[in-house]
Structure formats: structure tokens, C-alpha cells
Amino acid sequence: MSATTTDIAVPRRPGVLKLILRDPGAAVAAAFALAIVLAAVFAPWLAPTDPFDNDLSKAMQPPGSEGLPLGGDTQGRDMITRLLFGLRVTLLMGVAAVAAGGSVGAMLGFVAAFYKRLDGIIMRLMDVLLSFPAILFGLAIAAIFGPGLFSVVLALSIATVPLMARIVRGAALVVMQQDYIEAARAQGMSDARLIRRHLAPNCLSPIFVFATLRFGQVILLGSALSFLGLGAQPPIAELGAMASEGRNFLFFAPHIAVIPSVVIFAVVLAFNVLGDALRDALDPRLRV
Amino acid sequence: MRKILGSFLLAAAAAMPAGDAAAQSAPRDTLVVMREIDADRYDPHRSTARGAGEIIYMMSDTLVSLDWDMRTVRPGLAERWEVSPDGKTYTFHLRRDVTFCDGRPMTADDVVYSISRWVDPATRSPVRWRAGPVKEIRARDPHTVEYELTEPYGELLYQLTLFFASVIDRNTVERLGQNFGVQGFNGTGPYCWTSWTPRQEMVLTRHPTYSWGPPIYQNPRPQVERVIWRVIPEANTRLAAIQTGQADVTQYIPHIAVQQLRNVPTVRMSQQPNYFWDHFMGFKVDKPVMNDPQVRRAINLAVNRDAIVRATWFGNAAPADAYLNPNVTGFDAQAAELVPQYNPDEARRVLDAAGWTMGPDGVRVKNGERASFLVYGLQTAEARRYLEAIQADLRRVGIEMRVQLWDATVGWGRLATQEFDAFVMSYPYISATDGFSLYFDSANRPTPNRMNWNDPRTDELLRQARTALSEADRLAAIAQAQRQIAEANVWLPLARESLWVASAQRVQGARAHGIYGVALYKGLDIRLTR
């Protein structure tokens, strides 16, 4: 048999990053997200003051006061410092919830797609979980374990599980019909290995896209829970809690509520735009 | 794009939940009162909330009433009364012109029924003890009630001014059963129950024949046809409503707005200088770290009360430099001097001397134990603010305070447990003996004596303060109790709230009273000018 290979010049597929950066909106969002992550990681070095040390004589100083470019909060602490540390807690909360909820959800999704017998049970269970709003989970968990970051992360993780499971199952079902899965099966590959080597890697793009989008939502939900007083307890800085603290002074010192709210808005927007761009870049159907 | 817009709206909603100020300017005969929360029911013997009290005071009357000075007991349903020489029997002579809202005349039997229902263990009133050691309450004739005690109880008349001692109609109670105060009410007050939409509004209508108001008012009769108590949870909405005249009266003014409102020409402000509603932190004296009196003393020394109170209440509260308000009956000035005042250097010295040495993480250690404690409280804007400030002050002297704030729905349950080391709370009281008996009597463990303060000497002093026949003896005993508690630093007294009532331009005669935290009390002098 003569091995004949036809040389068709396939244009090299551009990298995901390149695809994202093609869209100016997405490029800005990506840059902003990166800046936010860096600011959060290096908060202890960037922050001008100690995040917990108060000075009540500077309480509620407006932005632009001496030594306080963004003003002081109700305890007279520098808003910039509180924002940096708040960002840190907020992002960490988002990462933890998406990682924990996402991995459990993805696992369940693979299992449901792979084992037809379990599919019905798992997915009905997910439907039950989906019927509870995340805020309700937060309230219930805070009532059991007490308000705090742990409760918030747990509630958001649980709320993420069914969403991730649905998406992963859908993606996995498509992959399951591919010939290479049949081939691998014919080779006698074990189920676990099959999932790990062939199924999971081919479902990665929807997982990434969803995780990015979910990250934005989780931050918003987490901030909402903190705003209700279920999240970060004093003196921990958290964006939602900061906004909540300032709510009582909207007429008197609006910056205390407005600045953290704007930051929440910007972070959520950035990750949503990034997630959309990521989907456009990774979804083959949308590729021209 | 829809997702982006959605997330923006959600973010905006999370940042500033606008209240629903649907209130329109009410007609001339209708007074709209705003409040923060509703009560679960309006049964004087089953509710202890201020939210229940503010409406029960309008719908019913008590045997005696309390004057604006918060000291003098005045006639109510009883026009006069006598106390027997042994201090055990109080004889109340009732007015003869009193009727219930349904028109039935009120007699001594109704008083006997109401007080008996209050003290009946089957009613399970949480404040039964306030009625004193009741032996028997009987009607000598249709207009005379004898209130007999097993031992003297100097606080009785004060306690009988509280809304728990309200006279209610037996027939209505029996007809409604568990739903008394939920589906209806029948009292002798200036206003009658008309309708209640829980968590929205309570509508009351003028009691047509009412003319037996307490003598502390200029008018013995109500001046307004209808009163609507509207629940507006959001402070900024209340603030806007009172300034625009959408609502008429409120006592629930955000602290930061009080000074501003005083400068608004369309808003009238009335203050009650004799208002006894205090905030404090209590220490569980049998828990590790908290069981060291020197730590409790150091905490008292380390906290800059003046600055914290200013930053939390913006001049709308006074720093509590003692356990009680100096204007209250039974206050002891000598005990007040024993309460440590702000001196962080002294706090550090006290801790050093007690063997608490600074650890590597900035928290002191003694015998391997960190100077760290957990404080519980209810989730309020004030608690969060002052706790954060206290936290910072304590950190400076090497004490770590961990904070856990609970939503009121689960908070009261958590505050009854032993899982925390300290707690913050605020409470109303009418006398020194009232406040101290509530919190420091060992019989009141685990709540409200959440400090687990268990000292036979205190118990004995409190007993004397309640039962001694002469006023001098009672005052001496309660003074001694105050000194003992102050020396042991069982609390960190924080703040004394001020009471203000804001009323819109068309309202006259809205004066702040403040009994049990209730500002309007009977509200008899309130008139609407347009």
C-alpha cells in the first residue's frame, strides 16, 4: 500500500489568546481582569496602610482628603487599602467556589454522561438543586454554620454544582458519540482511563468558558450574600460587605458604598466579557 | 449583552436596594407613623418586642402610667391607689367611665382577668417575673382591685406601667384563642384595631368614647381619626418620606441623619432626655480568658468609648461611662466612678501585671492560652460599626476579639447558648433595680443573664432592692449591687441612645416619651393641621 499524503495547506489555527485579543472589548476586559488579579495578589505590598488599623477621627472623610485619595470608610480606614484587601477576599471567594463547585459538578456530569444508568438519578438531583436560588442556600447555610466566608463559599459551590454538571454532561454526550471513543473502548481501555484521557480533555473548552462566566456571577452572588451580612465578618474587608456598610450613609458619604459597588460592577463585567470572548474563541461553530 | 446588563442591574440592586416609598400624603384625619419592623403578634402577654409595644400602648391601657420624667407614676385606669403598710397589698381604685372598643364597660374583673392571664404559667409570658411575686389578684368590688404579693416588691408600680400589664377583653381572648392579637384585639385604649397586614401596615381607628387618657397629656382624648402604622424597613426611604411629608411621624431615624433633620425647616424634632436604652458588651465570666477579671478590666480600659460612640451614633448617643443612666431611679454615682475609663497604657500595664505577655502575632498569651475571645451579636449597622472599632482598640493592647453577627431570626437562639465568650446587646429599663435584676440575678441564667454571673451576694442585694420596705433601704441595696458589678467589670458599658421623634410639618404635639423604647406612647396630643 502506498502511503499517499495529500498536502493541503491548512492555515495554522490561531491561538485562543490571539483570538480573544482580536476583539478590542475582550482585550480590555482581559487586561483589566489581569490587573485586578495582580492587585489582589499583591495587596499587602500595594496597600498604603494597615487594613485593620482604624482612626475614627478620619471616619467618612470624602475622597481627596489629605492622605486618603478615595476617602475613609466608617472606621476611618483608607478606602484604597480596604478595596485591595476586599478584592482579595472577593476573588478568593469566587475562585474557591468555582473550583469546588465546578469540579464536583464536572465529575457528576462525566459520570452522568458515561453511565446511562446513573444519568437519570444524577440529573434529577441536579434539577432539585437548580430549583433553589443561591441566596436561599446562603441563608440556610449561614443559619447552620453561622455567617462567614466559609458559609458563603459552601453556598456558592453548591449552587455551582448543578450548572456545571448540566454543561459538562451535554458536552460529554457529544464527545461520547465520536469514533475515537469507540476506538478506545475497542482497545479495552478502562472507564476511568477513558474518561480521563479522552472524554475530559475534549470537554475542556465549555468547562473553561463556563467557569469564567460563572466566576463573575459567583462574585456578584457572594457580594450580595456579604451585603446581607452573611459573609465576611468584621474586620475582614470584602467588597459586598463594604457596600453594605456604606448603604446607611448614601446621603452623607456616598463614596463608602459607591466605590466598592463600582469595583464589583467592573470585576463582574470584565469576567463576563472575557467569558463571552472565550466562548467565541473556543466554540468551533462560531468560527468563520 | 443581556447577561451584561443583567449583571449590572444585579450589582446595582445589591449595592443600593431602594425601598418602596409608595406612601402618598395621607388625608387630614389620618396619621401615618413609620417604623422599621413589624411584630409577630399583638398580645401583651406573649410579645416582648418594642414593635408590639408601640401599638399595644395605643390599643389598651394600664392601671398606672409613667410621666415624661420616667420616674413619676401617674394614674391610668386606676384613678388612685394605696399600698398596705407591709408593702404586700396594693389597692387600685378604678375609673368608672372606661369602656372597651366594643362598648362594654370595663370593671375590676377585667383587670383581674388580664393580670392573672399574664402571670399564669400556662400563658408562658417571657416577662411574667415583672408582675412580681403575685399571691392573688382579686376584685373587691366592680371598681376596686386588690393586688396581693407574697413579699414586698418596690418595683411593682413601674412594672405596671409597661404594656405587659395592659387590660384586655376576656371575651375576645377566648373567641380568638391563639389568634388573639393576630386576627383582632379589644382593649380600652385611645385607638381600636381595624386591620393588620403583617409586615406592611396596621390600621387603627379612634376609640369614640375614649376620655380617660393619662394626665401627662394635655388632651385626654385622641385627636386623630385614624392611625396607620406603616413598616418601612429601609432607613433612607423613611428619611425621604418624613422630609417630603409622605409620612407623618417616626422614631426610627438613622443616627447620622438626626443632626441634619434638625436643620430641615419642614421637620419637627422632639427629644426625650430621660431615655433609658443602653448598649453594652457582656462577658461570660466562667469562660477561658473572660474569667480573668484583669482581662475584663483591661478591655474596659482599652476601649475609647467616646470616639466609638461618636463614630457609631454621630452624637445621637452618649458614651456610657457607667452601667446605668444617671437620670434613672436608683443610679449610684459612686458605682459609676468604679467603671474604668479609657486609658490604653493602663490597660497594657494591667495585662502585663496579670501575666499576659505579648505573643509573636500581636496577641497576648498566658500559660499557653491566647488572649482571644468570640463575641456574638445581632446583625445591625450599629453593632457592626462599634464592634469593628472595639476590635481595633483591643488589638492595640494585644487582645484579639473575633466577631460573629447573626440575623435576628437565628440570633436570639444563638445568644441563648454557651458557644460564645461575650455578646453585645441593647435594652430598655425603667429603674436601676429593673435593669440589674434582669441581667445580674443568678436565677436569670442562661438568658438574659448571659454572663453566667452567679454571686449569692448580688442575688441578696437585688432581693433587698426589690423587697425592702423603705425606699432608703432599697436604694442602698441597689447602689451596693452596682458597686459590686462595676468592680468585677462584668460588662463593658458602651452607649446610651438618645430618643428623637421626627414629625412632618402638618403634625403637632408629637412628643418623644420612650417607655420601653416606645416613642409615641398613647400619642394623645398629636394633631394634624392640614
Interface residues (C-beta under 8 A of the other chain):
Chain A: F52 D53 N54 L56 S57 A59 T74 Q75 G76 L139 A142 A143 G146 P147 G148 L213 G216 Q217 L220 S223 A224 F227 G229 L230 Q233 P234 P235 G240 A243 E245 R247 N248 F249 L250 F251 F252 A257 V258 P260 S261 I264 F265 V268 L269 N272 V273 D276
Chain B: K3 I4 S7 F8 L10 A11 A12 A14 A15 M16 P17 A235 N236 L239 P254 I256 A257 Q260 N304 A307 I308 R310 A311 Q379 A381 R384 R385 L387 E388 A389 Q391 A392 R395 R402 V403 Q404 L405 W406 D407 T409 V410 R414
